[in-house]
């Protein structure tokens, strides 16, 4: 059995201490420059973000990924975790990687083949693997297209709950539901969050479409242990203030 590493322990202890955590996702290709991506990550870290995620569905790999990960690592005092779009989204400069199975993909590549190809590289680089069961919910965005996902209908929370439970039984130590970045339909519905939380015992992370503090607070109150935000940091004119407000909302709801 895969032992619990430093980053996983950090996450578990953070959830126990604060009730819920805020992860900030940086997709460097969504920024006008790598400098701006690094600056945003640093400001988010200073404002209380618990983890900086780095990744993207398309193109975030190679020298760009190595450079931005190294620079963010130098600027931050929290774990840097890769949120991979494929087998190339790996860098030894990070602390850990979401080692993901896309549980509702139609393509077995995203369920087992990509993992088999990536596993030796993850070990060689010395990255901590965080076993993640990943579920794409409508509308799905770019990740839904890339991952050939049979997207979970928003009005069918029990499908998401069943997938999440299957993921836990398979061995996932974290479950992530994601509607895709900048979802025009909003984040994962609260009834779905409640259903997934009720079904599983492992930490539950909600990603995508979270644009307001109230949404973040309500999602945590419904049962999420952590949330991802990305677009709100990318678009903010005052990243520090924005992230501080979200951190406060998330942890207030979590402690309740």
Kinemage of the C-alpha trace (Angstrom):
@kinemage 1
@onewidth
@group {chain A} dominant
@subgroup {mainchain}
@vectorlist {calphas} color= white
{ca unk a 1} P 0.000 0.000 0.000
{ca unk a 2} L 1.257 3.480 -0.868
{ca unk a 3} L 2.403 5.159 2.330
{ca unk a 4} L 1.161 8.609 3.307
{ca unk a 5} L 3.643 11.246 2.163
{ca unk a 6} L 4.365 14.740 3.428
{ca unk a 7} L 1.875 16.530 1.188
{ca unk a 8} L -0.950 14.100 1.863
{ca unk a 9} L -0.271 14.401 5.587
{ca unk a 10} L -0.262 18.191 5.255
{ca unk a 11} L -3.673 18.101 3.542
{ca unk a 12} L -5.206 15.722 6.069
{ca unk a 13} L -3.899 17.727 9.007
{ca unk a 14} L -5.125 20.955 7.418
{ca unk a 15} L -8.632 19.580 6.975
{ca unk a 16} L -8.617 18.347 10.572
{ca unk a 17} L -7.411 21.735 11.826
{ca unk a 18} L -9.370 24.156 9.637
{ca unk a 19} L -12.329 22.119 8.422
{ca unk a 20} L -11.652 22.966 4.778
{ca unk a 21} L -8.832 24.150 2.528
{ca unk a 22} L -8.404 26.463 -0.453
{ca unk a 23} L -6.259 25.360 -3.407
{ca unk a 24} L -5.315 27.901 -6.095
{ca unk a 25} L -4.753 26.564 -9.602
{ca unk a 26} L -2.278 28.267 -11.921
{ca unk a 27} L -2.476 27.431 -15.626
{ca unk a 28} L 0.567 29.353 -16.893
{ca unk a 29} L -0.708 29.408 -20.475
{ca unk a 30} L -3.765 31.404 -19.377
{ca unk a 31} L -1.543 34.276 -18.225
{ca unk a 32} L -0.021 37.004 -20.425
{ca unk a 33} L 3.446 35.995 -19.187
{ca unk a 34} L 5.146 33.496 -16.921
{ca unk a 35} L 6.126 36.404 -14.681
{ca unk a 36} L 2.452 37.180 -14.104
{ca unk a 37} L 1.653 33.536 -13.357
{ca unk a 38} L 4.457 33.367 -10.782
{ca unk a 39} L 3.416 36.702 -9.267
{ca unk a 40} L -0.198 35.536 -8.912
{ca unk a 41} L 0.865 32.290 -7.258
{ca unk a 42} L 3.071 34.152 -4.804
{ca unk a 43} L 0.320 36.599 -3.883
{ca unk a 44} L -2.130 33.748 -3.418
{ca unk a 45} L 0.328 31.972 -1.140
{ca unk a 46} L 0.873 35.132 0.927
{ca unk a 47} L -2.908 35.521 1.236
{ca unk a 48} L -3.349 32.117 2.824
{ca unk a 49} L -3.881 29.611 0.010
{ca unk a 50} L -3.150 26.138 1.365
{ca unk a 51} L -1.772 24.630 -1.854
{ca unk a 52} L -0.703 25.963 -5.242
{ca unk a 53} L -1.725 23.682 -8.101
{ca unk a 54} L -0.013 23.968 -11.468
{ca unk a 55} L -1.391 22.495 -14.653
{ca unk a 56} L -3.771 22.746 -17.561
{ca unk a 57} L -5.645 20.597 -20.024
{ca unk a 58} L -3.500 21.462 -23.056
{ca unk a 59} L 0.159 22.383 -23.528
{ca unk a 60} L 1.428 22.775 -19.956
{ca unk a 61} L 4.596 20.704 -20.096
{ca unk a 62} L 8.293 20.767 -20.916
{ca unk a 63} L 10.451 23.824 -20.276
{ca unk a 64} L 7.468 26.085 -19.564
{ca unk a 65} L 6.222 23.798 -16.810
{ca unk a 66} L 9.690 23.305 -15.327
{ca unk a 67} L 10.413 27.021 -15.243
{ca unk a 68} L 7.106 28.140 -13.793
{ca unk a 69} L 7.085 25.344 -11.215
{ca unk a 70} L 10.623 26.111 -10.073
{ca unk a 71} L 9.929 29.824 -9.798
{ca unk a 72} L 6.640 29.361 -7.950
{ca unk a 73} L 8.339 26.926 -5.591
{ca unk a 74} L 10.983 29.528 -4.806
{ca unk a 75} L 8.274 32.130 -4.163
{ca unk a 76} L 5.927 29.990 -2.050
{ca unk a 77} L 5.919 28.373 1.373
{ca unk a 78} L 3.112 25.880 0.725
{ca unk a 79} L 3.183 22.610 -1.236
{ca unk a 80} L 3.276 22.837 -5.033
{ca unk a 81} L 1.138 20.115 -6.589
{ca unk a 82} L 0.850 19.275 -10.279
{ca unk a 83} L -2.661 19.004 -11.747
{ca unk a 84} L -1.777 17.067 -14.909
{ca unk a 85} L -3.465 17.296 -18.267
{ca unk a 86} L -1.503 14.308 -19.567
{ca unk a 87} L 1.684 12.310 -18.994
{ca unk a 88} L 3.849 15.301 -19.934
{ca unk a 89} L 2.588 17.505 -17.089
{ca unk a 90} L 5.349 16.383 -14.743
{ca unk a 91} L 8.225 18.337 -13.225
{ca unk a 92} L 10.725 17.390 -10.538
{ca unk a 93} L 10.469 20.939 -9.185
{ca unk a 94} L 7.030 20.163 -7.705
{ca unk a 95} L 6.334 18.475 -4.383
{ca unk a 96} L 3.557 16.152 -5.508
{ca unk a 97} L 1.203 15.267 -8.344
{ca unk a 98} L -2.478 14.425 -8.541
{ca unk a 99} L -2.126 10.836 -9.778
{ca unk a 100} L -5.557 10.775 -11.376
{ca unk a 101} L -7.985 8.316 -12.875
{ca unk a 102} L -10.704 10.005 -14.916
{ca unk a 103} L -13.408 7.733 -13.579
{ca unk a 104} L -16.055 8.632 -16.160
{ca unk a 105} L -13.922 8.691 -19.292
{ca unk a 106} L -15.082 6.678 -22.300
{ca unk a 107} L -11.448 6.136 -23.230
{ca unk a 108} L -9.424 3.569 -21.242
{ca unk a 109} L -6.325 5.669 -21.865
{ca unk a 110} L -7.500 8.078 -19.146
{ca unk a 111} L -8.424 5.257 -16.755
{ca unk a 112} L -5.286 3.131 -16.770
{ca unk a 113} L -2.954 3.582 -19.751
{ca unk a 114} L -1.834 7.145 -19.048
{ca unk a 115} L -1.235 6.133 -15.436
{ca unk a 116} L 0.907 3.184 -16.500
{ca unk a 117} L 2.971 5.436 -18.765
{ca unk a 118} L 3.374 8.113 -16.110
{ca unk a 119} L 4.041 5.950 -13.054
{ca unk a 120} L 7.737 5.184 -13.764
{ca unk a 121} L 8.394 8.858 -14.490
{ca unk a 122} L 6.691 9.976 -11.283
{ca unk a 123} L 8.868 7.531 -9.341
{ca unk a 124} L 12.036 8.583 -11.161
{ca unk a 125} L 11.363 12.275 -10.469
{ca unk a 126} L 10.737 11.596 -6.791
{ca unk a 127} L 7.267 13.150 -6.848
{ca unk a 128} L 4.755 12.246 -4.176
{ca unk a 129} L 1.753 10.609 -5.849
{ca unk a 130} L -1.650 11.636 -4.508
{ca unk a 131} L -4.183 8.988 -5.631
{ca unk a 132} L -7.130 10.966 -7.032
{ca unk a 133} L -10.420 9.760 -8.453
{ca unk a 134} L -11.437 12.476 -10.916
{ca unk a 135} L -15.017 13.025 -12.089
{ca unk a 136} L -16.070 15.475 -14.800
{ca unk a 137} L -19.521 17.049 -14.413
{ca unk a 138} L -21.449 19.035 -17.030
{ca unk a 139} L -20.523 21.264 -18.802
{ca unk a 140} L -16.981 19.836 -18.500
{ca unk a 141} L -15.040 22.501 -20.383
{ca unk a 142} L -11.759 21.648 -22.055
{ca unk a 143} L -11.000 18.802 -19.681
{ca unk a 144} L -14.236 17.089 -20.642
{ca unk a 145} L -13.296 17.232 -24.311
{ca unk a 146} L -9.682 16.189 -23.827
{ca unk a 147} L -10.591 13.368 -21.449
{ca unk a 148} L -13.471 12.068 -23.592
{ca unk a 149} L -15.653 12.200 -20.491
{ca unk a 150} L -19.153 10.791 -20.255
{ca unk a 151} L -20.017 13.936 -18.309
{ca unk a 152} L -22.212 13.510 -15.252
{ca unk a 153} L -25.553 15.317 -15.750
{ca unk a 154} L -25.931 18.132 -13.249
{ca unk a 155} L -29.368 16.898 -12.165
{ca unk a 156} L -28.109 13.350 -11.423
{ca unk a 157} L -26.175 13.607 -8.127
{ca unk a 158} L -26.339 9.873 -7.471
{ca unk a 159} L -24.278 9.152 -10.576
{ca unk a 160} L -21.489 11.317 -9.186
{ca unk a 161} L -21.876 9.684 -5.773
{ca unk a 162} L -21.618 6.183 -7.266
{ca unk a 163} L -18.545 7.118 -9.295
{ca unk a 164} L -16.950 8.654 -6.206
{ca unk a 165} L -17.616 5.562 -4.105
{ca unk a 166} L -16.221 3.347 -6.858
{ca unk a 167} L -13.133 5.544 -6.915
{ca unk a 168} L -12.679 5.141 -3.176
{ca unk a 169} L -13.134 1.371 -3.408
{ca unk a 170} L -10.567 1.207 -6.224
{ca unk a 171} L -8.080 2.991 -4.001
{ca unk a 172} L -8.408 6.736 -4.582
{ca unk a 173} L -7.517 8.646 -1.426
{ca unk a 174} L -9.043 11.876 -2.746
{ca unk a 175} L -12.101 12.505 -4.918
{ca unk a 176} L -12.353 15.553 -7.197
{ca unk a 177} L -15.495 16.657 -9.043
{ca unk a 178} L -14.871 19.279 -11.719
{ca unk a 179} L -17.195 21.186 -14.051
{ca unk a 180} L -14.278 22.665 -16.015
{ca unk a 181} L -12.749 26.102 -15.718
{ca unk a 182} L -14.950 29.199 -16.049
{ca unk a 183} L -18.104 27.062 -16.275
{ca unk a 184} L -20.991 29.038 -17.709
{ca unk a 185} L -23.389 26.852 -15.679
{ca unk a 186} L -21.717 27.550 -12.359
{ca unk a 187} L -20.010 25.104 -9.991
{ca unk a 188} L -21.046 21.577 -9.044
{ca unk a 189} L -24.646 21.724 -7.724
{ca unk a 190} L -24.965 21.612 -3.942
{ca unk a 191} L -27.170 18.516 -4.043
{ca unk a 192} L -24.376 16.713 -5.864
{ca unk a 193} L -21.806 17.875 -3.313
{ca unk a 194} L -24.038 16.543 -0.517
{ca unk a 195} L -24.552 13.210 -2.292
{ca unk a 196} L -20.838 12.669 -2.913
{ca unk a 197} L -19.951 13.643 0.656
{ca unk a 198} L -22.506 11.202 2.032
{ca unk a 199} L -21.175 8.374 -0.165
{ca unk a 200} L -17.451 8.546 0.601
{ca unk a 201} L -15.104 8.704 3.573
{ca unk a 202} L -12.015 10.119 1.847
{ca unk a 203} L -11.367 13.870 1.388
{ca unk a 204} L -13.593 15.472 -1.245
{ca unk a 205} L -12.392 18.360 -3.420
{ca unk a 206} L -14.700 20.493 -5.590
{ca unk a 207} L -13.300 22.294 -8.639
{ca unk a 208} L -14.468 24.563 -11.420
{ca unk a 209} L -16.859 27.462 -11.815
{ca unk a 210} L -16.521 28.882 -8.293
{ca unk a 211} L -16.668 32.633 -8.733
{ca unk a 212} L -18.022 34.035 -5.455
{ca unk a 213} L -17.295 33.717 -1.758
{ca unk a 214} L -20.889 32.637 -1.183
{ca unk a 215} L -20.517 29.763 -3.645
{ca unk a 216} L -17.308 28.671 -1.927
{ca unk a 217} L -18.915 28.862 1.517
{ca unk a 218} L -22.027 26.957 0.418
{ca unk a 219} L -19.970 24.186 -1.239
{ca unk a 220} L -17.926 23.668 1.924
{ca unk a 221} L -21.086 23.738 4.049
{ca unk a 222} L -22.532 21.051 1.756
{ca unk a 223} L -19.583 18.765 2.478
{ca unk a 224} L -16.462 19.649 0.474
{ca unk a 225} L -13.142 19.371 2.292
{ca unk a 226} L -11.356 21.648 -0.185
{ca unk a 227} L -12.085 23.739 -3.237
{ca unk a 228} L -10.066 24.714 -6.295
{ca unk a 229} L -10.170 28.254 -7.636
{ca unk a 230} L -8.246 29.504 -10.630
{ca unk a 231} L -10.088 31.999 -12.794
{ca unk a 232} L -10.912 34.304 -9.876
{ca unk a 233} L -7.199 34.660 -9.083
{ca unk a 234} L -6.249 35.030 -12.730
{ca unk a 235} L -8.825 37.786 -13.338
{ca unk a 236} L -8.460 39.630 -10.033
{ca unk a 237} L -6.967 43.114 -9.920
{ca unk a 238} L -6.028 42.492 -6.274
{ca unk a 239} L -5.112 38.826 -5.925
{ca unk a 240} L -4.124 39.096 -2.282
{ca unk a 241} L -7.409 40.623 -1.213
{ca unk a 242} L -9.485 38.231 -3.325
{ca unk a 243} L -7.782 35.108 -2.016
{ca unk a 244} L -7.890 36.328 1.591
{ca unk a 245} L -11.654 36.737 1.270
{ca unk a 246} L -12.046 33.248 -0.185
{ca unk a 247} L -9.781 31.716 2.461
{ca unk a 248} L -11.884 33.331 5.182
{ca unk a 249} L -15.136 32.108 3.611
{ca unk a 250} L -13.858 28.548 3.160
{ca unk a 251} L -12.379 28.175 6.630
{ca unk a 252} L -15.318 29.826 8.375
{ca unk a 253} L -17.666 27.347 6.716
{ca unk a 254} L -15.264 24.478 7.368
{ca unk a 255} L -14.995 25.201 11.090
{ca unk a 256} L -18.756 25.218 11.392
